Amino acid sequence: MDGKERTNLKPGTRVLIIQKQDQRSGKTTEGVVETILTRTAVHPHGIKVRLVGGLVGRVKQIIPEGEH
């Protein structure tokens, strides 16, 4: 699922994010959403979130429940 729409996300959702320093390489980090930081309903580069543990980045992919 795509991470560009805010309605697809809620705290507790497992996602893949790209942190600011990893934008050039495209390296993703997996984690669980703690807080949604983007206020708009849609963002072309992905909704910005803070993961449990404090990492911040833009959602590139939402991992469906049951998959890890």
C-alpha positions in Angstrom: 0.0 0.0 0.0 1.1 3.5 -0.8 2.3 6.0 1.9 1.2 9.2 0.2 -2.3 9.4 1.8 -2.7 10.2 5.4 -5.9 8.2 5.7 -3.9 5.0 5.2 -1.8 5.6 8.3 -2.5 5.5 12.0 -0.3 5.0 15.1 0.7 1.3 15.3 0.9 0.8 11.5 4.1 -1.0 10.3 5.8 0.9 7.5 9.0 1.4 5.4 10.3 4.9 5.6 13.1 6.8 3.9 15.0 9.1 6.2 16.3 12.5 4.9 19.9 11.3 4.8 18.9 8.2 2.8 17.0 9.9 0.0 19.8 9.6 -2.5 20.5 6.0 -1.9 16.8 5.0 -1.4 17.6 2.9 1.7 14.5 2.2 3.7 14.0 1.6 7.4 11.2 -0.6 8.8 9.3 0.4 11.9 6.0 1.2 13.6 4.3 4.6 13.4 4.3 6.5 16.6 3.2 9.9 15.4 2.0 11.3 12.0 3.8 14.6 11.4 2.3 15.7 8.0 -0.9 17.7 8.4 -2.1 17.6 4.8 -4.3 14.7 3.5 -1.9 13.8 0.7 1.8 14.4 0.1 3.6 13.6 -3.2 6.8 12.4 -1.5 5.0 10.4 1.3 3.5 11.3 4.6 6.2 12.2 7.2 6.0 10.1 10.4 8.0 9.5 13.6 8.5 5.8 14.4 8.6 4.2 17.8 12.2 4.8 18.8 12.3 8.3 17.4 13.4 7.9 13.7 11.7 10.4 11.3 11.1 9.9 7.6 8.6 9.7 4.8 6.5 6.6 4.3 7.4 4.7 1.1 5.3 1.6 1.8 2.8 0.4 4.3 3.3 -3.3 5.3 0.0 -5.2 5.5 -0.8 -6.8 8.8 0.6 -10.3 9.1 3.6 -9.6 6.8 7.1 -8.9 8.2 
